[in-house]
Amino acid sequence: MTTQGADDAISRKQPAELAPGAVIAQSLDNEWVSARLTKDMIEKGKSLRDVADIRSKEARAEYFRSLINTRQVVVNRVFFYNNRAVSCDLVEGGAARRAHQKLLGDGSLVPYLVNEREPAARPPNVSVDEEAFTAWQETVDGMPASSRITCVRLSWEDQENRDATRNGLFNPFAGQVQRLTATDIPLLAAQVGVPPEQTPEFGARLHRLVGFSSDRRTRDQLVSRKVLYDEFVSVPGLPVSDVRYDRSKPFAGEIKQLLDLIYNVNLADALGMYPLTPSGSLRRIALQEWRDVRTAPSGVVTDPEQLLLFLRRQAFSTVQDRLTPAAVDTLTLEDVWSLRQSDAWHEYIGAFDALTADPAAFHDRVGRVFDRYVKLNSEIVRIAAGRRASRAMARKWAPVIEVVVVVGGAVFSAITGDDTWGVVGDVGAVSAKAGGSVQLVLRNRREGRREQKFAREIASVRFDSAREWEQFHGMVRQLPGYREQRGSRMATSSATVQDDIPEY
């Protein structure tokens, strides 16, 4: 139920009242570090401050991609001031801060509040970047009188919110951690990049993690990511900007990847939203939720023949002499705001909405999405070029559509575009009853880490028997040019009355 603040400065909503297709962007997590960079930090003993520049560029590119490619981005309120990729605009002030205020004012950016009732309230028991927190408070206080900030909470009735937070966030997080030792450990080890010869040691470390979590649950203590970080990943007691991952803790990097994935998809599930997993991060498939099929807004695909249609070659015009931004993070937030006001952006989002509303019409609608995506990139280049002293360089590109179908531990990828066509299968374990998803990826064929690209789940998959899986697998094998490999690669792609809701 929507409620307004006493001064009408805040529009208080529950998750179901947000825009269809609202997303949680994992890259805005102030603990997010790509798997590659995490490994480097551990090997060289670097802190988050030591890698701030490269990490901020990667996170800012993901931040802008989420704003460019979706209607609404939900952000844990702490990340507005504890993630420099976001807070830099607030600290800079001027046009950058005004652009941020516009995105707050029109509901493009939605703060998620754990137990607070106001977005600028200091969260209890959380270490904050004081300079950025002050800038955030000034940004909220300086909103135009006619604007309202849309905020979301699981419930705006305090006791109901406490119960929902415990039952919808903390308990499922702990439950997912406890499930780690019930997974296929060799498969999980391969997906997080553990060498085969170290798989037994990795399995033993997971047993210790699960045991530690179970002991806390037995004593009725909450299991949070921070608690597990302190024990298995980080050097405890460091300020948020100086966090360092402890190389004396076995498999600290791999466990960090798993905890971050569980943390972010769990929050997205609790809010009924889609989690945007950034490039270079562990994908949800690693959690092996094969029997726990989530229902996408568009429903579930259960027919092997219907699922095969997503992997067939798509037909659309070849793109010629078009440009794309070489690095999305060299745009400004003002550029992103301007883009979201353009006809090109509204047409692209409209085409994507139509596709996700009816995945069965994929072949009829995906071409329009692709065409609008290409035009959107041209508009980005035009906006950036019109700004003096722009650092946003453009380059020629070869845009493609990639469809990724996940069934259990098997992943199939079909790429169409730029005279390119191919289907590749990476076949791991598949149970008799297998769940999965269909994901649409829009990107450059020659992928760049900070280029404009986007991936979005458009349907869920459920097979109720081994026969359906075998039928689907057999049909995929008949596709022209299909290649298959066995095994598994890395899966990376306060002192208030509400004190009893700790930080999630």
N, C-alpha and C positions, 0 to 999 in steps of 0.2 A: 504494500500500500504506500503510495507516494504521500509524503508530508513535507511541509515547507518550514523553514526556520522562522523564528519569531520576526526577523527583519526581512524575510523572503530572500535572503542572500544564498540560501542553500536549498536545493531540491533533493530531498532524502528518498532514495528509491531502494527497493529490494531487487535481487538479480533478475527476476522474471520481467521486470518493467524496463530493462535496458533494451537497446536496439538489437534486433535479430542479427546474429553474427558477431556480437561483441567478443573481444578476445582478451586473453591474458598474455602479455609478451614476456617470456622468460628472460630475455636479454636485459630487461629493466631491473631485475633482481640485483641488488647491490652486491651480492655474492657471486654473480655470474662471471665465469671465466671460461673461455673455450677450452676444450680438452687439450689441445696442442699447447696453449699458453700455460695451463695448469701444470703440465708435465715439465715445462721449462722453469717455472717458478720453483717447483719442488727440487729439481736437480741443482739449481743455482742458488737456492735459499733466498729468493726474491720475495718481497712483500707486495701487497696491492699497490702501495705508493710507488714502488720501483717500476711497475709495469703500467702505471696510470695512463700514459699517453696512448700506447697501442690498445690497451683494453677499452679506453674511452672511445677511440675511433671505431672499433668493432661494435661496441654497444650502441654508439650513436647511429651507426648505419642501420642496425636492427630496429632501433627506436623510430627512425624516419620511415623505414620500410613498413612498419606496422601502421603508422599514421597515413601513409600513402595508399596502402592496400586494403584498409578496413574502415568501416564507419566509426567504430568506437573502440577505444583501448582502455581497459580497466587496469589501474596501477595501484599497488599497495602504497598507501600514503607515505610510508617511510622511504620509498624509492625516489620520491620527488626531491628529497634533500640528501639522501645517502648515496645516490648514484650520480657522479659528476657528468655523465653523458646527458642527464636530464637537468640537473641543477645548474649547469654552466649558463644556461639562458637566464635563469632567475638571478644569479649572482652578477651577470653582465649588466642586467637592467636594460633600459632604453627599449629599442624596437624588439629585441629578443624576448624581453619579459612581456611586452605587450602582446606579442604573438602567442606566448604561452597562455596569457590571460584569455585571449580569444578562443583558444582551443579548450580551455576549461569552461568558458562561458557558453559555448555551443554544444557542450557535452561530448566533444571528440575525445577528451581525456577525462576519465572518471576516477577519482580517488576511492579506493576501497578502504573503509575504516573497520578496524578489528573491534574496538570497543568505544572509541571516541564518538562524539556527536558532532564535532566540528573538525574540518580538515586541517586547520592550523594548530590544533591542540597538541601539546607535547606528549608523545606516546610514553607510557610508563615503562620503566625498566629496559629502555632501548638506548644504546649509544648512538648519538647523532653527530653529523658534521655541523658544528655550530654556525659557521658562516653561511652555509647553504640553508640551514633551518631558519635562520633569521630572514634570509632572502625569500624563502617560501612563505613565511608569515606576512612579509611585506607584500608579496604578490597577491595573496588571498585578501589581505586588508585593502589593497589598492584596486580591487576589481571594480569596473564601472557600476554605477548605482543600478543600472537596468539589467545587469547580468546576474545569473544564479549559477553556482557551481553544483553540478550533479554529483552526488556522493552515493555510494552503495554500501550497504551492510547486510549481513544475513538476515537480521531483523532489527527493527527500530524500537521494539519492546525489549527492555534491557535483560530481563530474566530469560526470555525466549532466545535472545541473541547469545547469551552465555551458554545456554544448552546447545544451540545450533553450532556454535563455534567449537565446543568440545566434541560434539557428536559428528559434525560435518568436516572438521579439519584435523584436530589432534588425534582422535581415535582412528580415522582412516589412515592418517600418516603413519602412526605406530603399527597399524595392521599391515600396511604395505611393506614396511621395514621387516616385520616378522616373516613375511612371505618370501623373503630373499633366499632363505635356505631351502624353500620348497620348489625353487626353480631348477631348471637344468643348469647346474653350475658350470660345466665346460662350455656350454653355449653362452651363458652370461659372461664368463671370463673372456671369451673371444670377442664379444661385443663391446667390452670396455677396454680391450687392448692388452689383456694379460697374456704373456707368452704361455704356450701349452705346458711347458715344464714347470711353471709356477702355479698352475691351476689348483693343486692340492692345498698349497699355502694360502691362496686366495679364498678357497672354500672355508678353510679353518678360520680365517679372519672374519668372514661373513658370519660364521657360527658365533664368534665372540661378540660381534655387533648385535646380532639377534638376541643373544643371551643377556647382554647389557640392557637392551631395550625391554626384554621380558622381565628382568629383575625390577626395573623401575615401575613397570605396569603392575607387578605384583604388590609393590609398596604403595600403589595408587599415586605415583608420581607421573606427571605428564612427560611424554617423550617428544621433544622438539628437535628441530634441525640443529639449533645452537648447542644443545646438550650433547648431541652426537658428534657435532663438529669438534667440540672441546676434547672429547674423549678419543676420537679416531682420525681427525683431519688436521686441526689447527693447533697453533701454539696458543694456549688460553690466555685471556686477560689483555689482549692487545686492542687498541682503539680501532674503530671500524675501517679507517683509511690505511691502517698499518697491518692488517691481517696477513699472517704468514702461515703457509701450510707446512706441517711438521714432517720432514723427511725421515725422522726416526720412527714414525708410525707407519707400519706396513700397509701398502696399497692405499695411502692417504688420497692420492689423486683419483683412483678408480672409485673409492667409496664416496668421495665428494661428488663425482659425476652422478652416482646413483641417488644420493640424498637430494641433490638439486633437482633432478628429474622428478623424483617422488613428490618433493615439496611443491613444485610448480604445477604439475598435472593434477595434484590433489586439490589445490586451490581453485584451479579452473573447473574441475568436476563439481566442487562444492557450490560454485557460482553458476554452474550450468553453462559454461563457456568453452570455447576452443582454445587450447594452449598453443601459442606460437613458439615452437622450438627453434632457436637460432642455428644458423649454419655452424658446424663444428662442435655441436653439442650432442649428447646422447639422445637417441630417439626413444619414443615410448615403447616401441617393440621390445626393448631390452627388459621391460618389466614382466613380459610373458603373461599378459592378462588374457590368455586365449579363451578361457571359459567365462570370462567376465565381459561380455559384449556390451559396450556402451551404445546407447541409441543416439545417433546423430539426428539433428533437427529434421532431416529429410527421410529418416527411417533406416532400415537395414536391408542390405542385399543378401538374399538367401539362395538365389538361383545361379548355379555355375555358368550357365550360358549368358545371363545378364551381366555377370561380373566380367566375363571375357570381353564384352563389348568395350570396356574401358581401355583395354590393352590393344585394340585394333588401331591401325594407322588412321590418323586424322587427315582430313582434306581441307587445306586453306592456302591462300596465296603466299608465295615466297616474298619475304620482306627485302626490299632493295634500298640501299643508300640511306638507311635510317641510322640515327644516333641514339646513344644511351649515356647517362651520366657515368663517368669512369669510377666515381666514388660518391655514394649517396651522402656520406657524412660531411662532404664539403659544401652541401647546400646549407642554407640557414633555416631556422624554424619559421621565419617569415616566408621563405620560399614555399615551404610545405603548407603553410596556411593559405597562401595564394593559390597553390595547386588545388587544394580542396574546395576552392570556390569556382573552379573552372568547369566548363561543360565537359571537357575531356575526362575529368575525374568522375563527375556524376554519371556519365555514360558508362564508364568502366565498372563502377560499383554497381550500377543497375544491371549490367550484363552478368556480373558475377552473382548477384542476388538471384537472378532468374535461373542460373545454372544450379546453384545450391538448393533452390526450392524444388527442383525436379531433376535429380541426377539421371533418371531414366531417359531424359531427353538430351543426354550428354553430347551425342554426335550432332544434334541440331543446333546446340547452343555454344559449344566450346569454341567454334570458329569466331563467333562474335566477341567472346571474351578475349581471345587472342588479338583480334583486330583492335579492340579498344585498349588493350594493354600496350600495344605498339604505339598507338596514338598518344596514350598517357605519357610514355617515355619521351616522345617528341615534345610534349608540352612542358615536361620537367626541364629539358634542355633549353627551350625557349625562355622560360621564366628565369633560369639561372643566367642565361646570356644577357638578359636585359638589366642585370644588376651590375653596377660598376664595381670594379675590383673583385669580381666573382672568382672564387678558387675552384669552381665546379667545372672541370674539364669534361669534354664529350669525346666519345670514340664510336667508330662503327661497330655494329654488333650483329650477331646471328641468333635472334630469339627463337626459342623452341618451347614446346609444351612437353612436359614430362608427367606421366601418370604413374603413380606408385601404388601398387596393390599389395597389401600385407595380409597374409593368411597364416595365423599361428607364427611359426618361426621362419616362414618363407616370405621372401620379398621379390616382387616382379616389377620391373621398371621398363616403360615403353616411352621412347622419345621420338617426337615428330617435329620436323621443321628444318629450314635451311637445307633442303634436299637430303635431310638426315632421317633415317628410320631404323629402329632397332629395338628388340625386346631382350632383356637379360633377366634370368632368374637366379636368385641366391637361395637355395633350398636348404633350410635347417629342419628342426623338429616340428612336426605337425601332429597334434592330438586328434582323436576321433571327432571331438567337438571343438571346432576352431573358430575363434573370433578374429577380427582384423578391421582394416579400413581401406578406403580409397582416397588418395591424396592427389591433388592437382598442383603441379609446380610450374611456374612461369619464370624463365631465366634465360640467360645468354648461354649458347652452346659452349663457348669457351668461358667457363665460370670464373668470375673474379670475386674475391672475398667481400668486397665492399660495394659491389654493383647493386643496381636495383633488381630485385628478384622477390618471389613470393611463393609460399607453399600453404595450402589450405586443405583440410579434410573435407570431403564433400559427401561421404557416405560411410556407414559402418557395414561390416561383413559378418555373417554368421553361417557356418556350416554345421549341421546337426549330426553328421555322420561322416565316417571315413570315405564312404562311397561318393559323396558330393565333392570332397577334396580331390579324390582320384580322378573324377570326371573333369573337374576344372584343370588339374595339372596336365591331364592328357590332351585337352584342347589347346592349352597354352603351348605345349610342345609342337603342335602342328602349325603354329604361326610362322610365316616366312622369316627366315633369318634368326630364329630364336636361338639364344645361347644360354647354357645353364652351367652353374658351378655348385659344387656341394661344399658344405661346411658353413662357417659363419665369419663374416668380416666384422670390423668394429661397427657398432650401431650408431655411429656419429654422422650421421647427419645430425605502578604509580600509587601513588597513594590516593586512590579514588575509590568510590563505591563499586567500581567495575574491576577492581584489582584481580579478581579471580579469573579474569580472561587474560592469561599471559600472552606474550608476543608469539605470534605464529611465525 
